[in-house]
């Protein structure tokens, strides 16, 4: 299967990562050749990917009006790993594994934001359900500013069973949930092998997923709003875990 990535950051990072089979870069006629476009053209040349000029209306039509910024990349679908391959890659890192698990998030913007944070803080792998959740679509790639192109992602069928496999691999599993049993995120030692699970927008963690976590984390709040957006909350905890390890 092939797809059309759009947005300059998404296209550039995919060309740099070279993890997909890339068929060609499409550039809208009349687009000003500024620094960001030159970086894309240089990356395409280095990767041996052809560049074609097309009418902007062609990109508008093929991308259903998405904000493509005059650039798109024809490429294969995102290359998901199996869980064992992802864990094997994580074991080879110098640091204890730090993994992100998404429990059926639906919003591409939230998924993209979390993936961008995961890449920034050096997460060793991301686990997503392969059904009833946002997949790694061009919208998600664009929302992550292309960061997902540099991440190792595994798709799994059963998250509850995946948690058991992570625990058998000596990885602590923490669920992010506003629950009476949850501990404040900055009161827990997160420096060891850790998988952080972020629940879906609205319902949060699924019941069986929540019950199988080793412990739950929460973000203390002072204001009037009931809770934080899933992507915001998850990003805060990921960043805290990274900084705790750095110290």
C-alpha positions in Angstrom: 0.0 0.0 0.0 1.1 3.5 -0.7 0.2 6.9 0.8 0.9 10.6 0.4 2.7 12.3 3.3 2.2 16.1 3.4 3.7 19.1 5.2 7.3 20.1 4.9 8.5 18.8 8.2 6.8 15.4 7.6 8.2 15.1 4.1 11.7 16.1 5.2 12.0 13.8 8.2 10.7 10.9 6.2 13.3 11.5 3.5 16.0 11.8 6.2 14.9 8.6 8.0 14.7 6.5 4.9 12.5 3.9 6.6 9.9 3.7 3.8 10.0 2.9 0.1 9.7 6.5 -1.3 8.5 6.9 -4.9 8.7 10.6 -5.4 8.4 14.1 -4.0 5.6 16.4 -5.4 6.2 20.1 -5.3 3.4 22.6 -6.2 4.2 24.8 -9.2 5.0 28.4 -8.1 6.1 27.5 -4.6 8.9 29.8 -3.4 12.2 28.0 -3.0 13.1 29.0 0.5 15.3 27.2 3.1 12.8 24.6 4.1 12.1 23.6 0.5 15.8 23.5 -0.4 16.3 21.1 2.5 13.6 18.8 1.1 15.1 18.9 -2.4 18.6 18.2 -1.0 17.3 15.3 1.1 15.4 13.9 -2.0 18.6 14.1 -4.0 20.7 12.3 -1.4 18.0 9.6 -1.1 17.8 9.2 -4.8 14.1 10.2 -4.9 12.7 11.9 -8.0 11.1 15.4 -7.7 8.1 16.4 -9.8 6.4 19.7 -10.2 2.6 19.5 -10.2 -0.3 22.0 -10.1 -1.2 23.1 -6.6 -4.8 22.1 -7.4 -3.5 18.5 -7.9 -2.2 18.4 -4.4 -5.3 20.0 -3.1 -7.4 17.3 -4.8 -5.3 14.4 -3.7 -5.0 15.6 -0.1 -8.6 16.7 0.3 -7.7 20.2 1.3 -5.1 19.4 3.9 -2.5 22.1 4.7 0.2 20.5 2.6 2.4 23.6 2.3 3.0 22.9 -1.4 4.9 19.6 -0.8 4.0 15.9 -0.6 5.8 12.6 -0.7 4.5 9.4 -2.3 5.7 6.6 -0.1 4.9 3.2 1.3 2.8 2.8 4.5 4.5 3.2 7.9 6.7 0.1 8.8 5.3 -1.2 12.1 7.4 -3.8 14.0 6.2 -6.7 16.1 6.5 -6.5 19.8 9.5 -8.8 20.1 11.5 -6.8 17.5 10.7 -3.6 19.3 11.8 -5.0 22.7 15.0 -6.4 21.2 15.9 -3.0 19.9 15.1 -1.4 23.3 17.4 -3.9 25.0 20.3 -2.9 22.9 20.1 0.7 24.1 22.6 2.0 26.8 19.7 3.2 29.0 16.9 1.1 30.7 14.0 0.9 28.2 11.6 3.8 28.2 8.4 2.9 26.2 5.2 4.7 25.4 1.9 2.7 25.1 -1.2 4.3 23.6 -4.5 2.8 24.8 -6.8 3.4 21.9 -6.3 7.2 21.4 -8.5 8.4 18.5 -7.4 11.9 17.8 -4.6 12.2 15.2 -3.4 15.5 16.8 -3.1 13.9 20.2 -1.3 10.9 18.8 1.1 13.1 16.8 1.9 15.3 19.8 2.7 12.3 22.0 4.9 10.8 19.3 6.7 14.1 18.8 7.4 14.2 22.6 8.5 10.6 22.6 11.1 11.2 19.9 12.3 14.4 21.6 13.0 12.6 24.9 14.5 9.5 23.3 11.8 6.9 23.9 13.0 3.5 22.8 9.7 2.4 21.3 6.0 3.0 21.1 3.2 0.4 21.2 -0.2 1.0 19.6 -3.3 -1.2 19.2 -3.9 -2.3 15.7 -7.7 -1.8 15.9 -10.1 0.9 17.2 -7.3 3.5 17.5 -5.7 6.2 15.4 -3.1 4.5 13.1 0.0 6.1 11.7 -1.7 8.0 9.0 -0.3 11.0 7.0 -2.3 13.2 9.4 -0.5 11.7 12.4 2.9 12.1 10.7 2.1 15.7 10.0 0.9 16.3 13.6 4.2 14.8 14.9 6.2 17.2 12.6 7.7 14.1 11.1 9.1 12.9 14.4 7.3 9.5 14.1 9.6 8.7 11.1 12.5 8.2 13.5 10.6 6.1 16.1 10.3 2.3 16.5 6.6 1.5 16.7 4.9 -1.9 17.2 1.3 -2.7 16.6 -0.4 -5.2 18.9 -3.8 -6.9 19.0 -4.3 -7.2 22.8 -3.0 -4.5 25.1 -3.8 -6.4 28.3 -1.7 -9.4 27.1 1.0 -7.0 25.9 1.3 -5.6 29.5 2.0 -9.2 30.7 4.7 -9.6 28.1 6.3 -6.3 29.2 6.3 -7.4 32.8 7.8 -10.7 31.9 10.6 -8.7 30.2 11.3 -6.9 33.5 9.7 -3.7 32.5 7.5 -1.8 35.0 4.2 -0.7 33.5 2.7 2.6 34.7 -0.8 3.8 33.7 -1.5 7.5 33.5 -4.9 7.9 35.2 -6.7 10.3 37.5 -7.6 7.6 40.0 -7.7 7.5 43.9 -5.0 4.9 43.9 -2.7 6.8 41.6 0.5 8.5 42.9 1.7 11.9 41.9 3.9 11.5 38.9 6.9 13.3 40.4 6.8 11.3 43.6 7.7 8.0 41.9 11.1 6.8 40.8 10.8 6.5 37.0 14.5 5.8 36.2 14.2 2.0 35.6 12.8 0.1 32.7 9.4 1.7 32.2 6.4 1.5 29.9 4.0 4.5 30.3 0.4 3.9 29.2 -1.7 6.9 28.1 -5.4 6.3 27.9 -8.0 7.4 25.3 -9.5 10.8 25.2 -12.5 10.8 27.6 -12.7 7.3 28.9 -9.0 7.0 29.9 -7.5 3.6 30.4 -9.5 0.5 29.7 -10.5 -1.4 32.8 -8.4 -4.5 32.2 -5.4 -2.4 31.1 -5.7 -0.3 34.3 -5.9 -3.4 36.5 -2.8 -5.0 35.0 -0.6 -1.9 35.5 2.1 -2.2 38.2 1.1 1.3 39.4 -0.9 4.3 38.4 0.3 7.9 38.0 -1.6 11.2 38.1 -0.9 14.8 37.6 -1.9 17.0 40.6 -4.0 19.9 39.5 -4.9 23.2 41.1 -7.2 25.0 38.7 -10.9 24.7 37.8 -10.5 22.5 34.7 -11.2 18.8 35.5 -8.3 17.3 33.7 -5.5 17.8 31.1 -5.6 16.7 27.5 -4.2 13.2 27.0 -1.3 14.4 24.9 -0.4 17.2 27.3 -0.5 14.9 30.4 1.5 12.2 28.7 4.1 14.6 27.4 4.6 16.0 30.9 5.3 12.6 32.4 7.5 11.5 29.5 9.6 14.6 29.8 9.8 14.1 33.6 10.9 10.5 33.2 13.7 11.5 30.8 14.9 14.3 33.0 14.9 12.0 36.1 17.1 9.6 34.1 19.4 12.4 33.0 20.0 13.4 36.6 
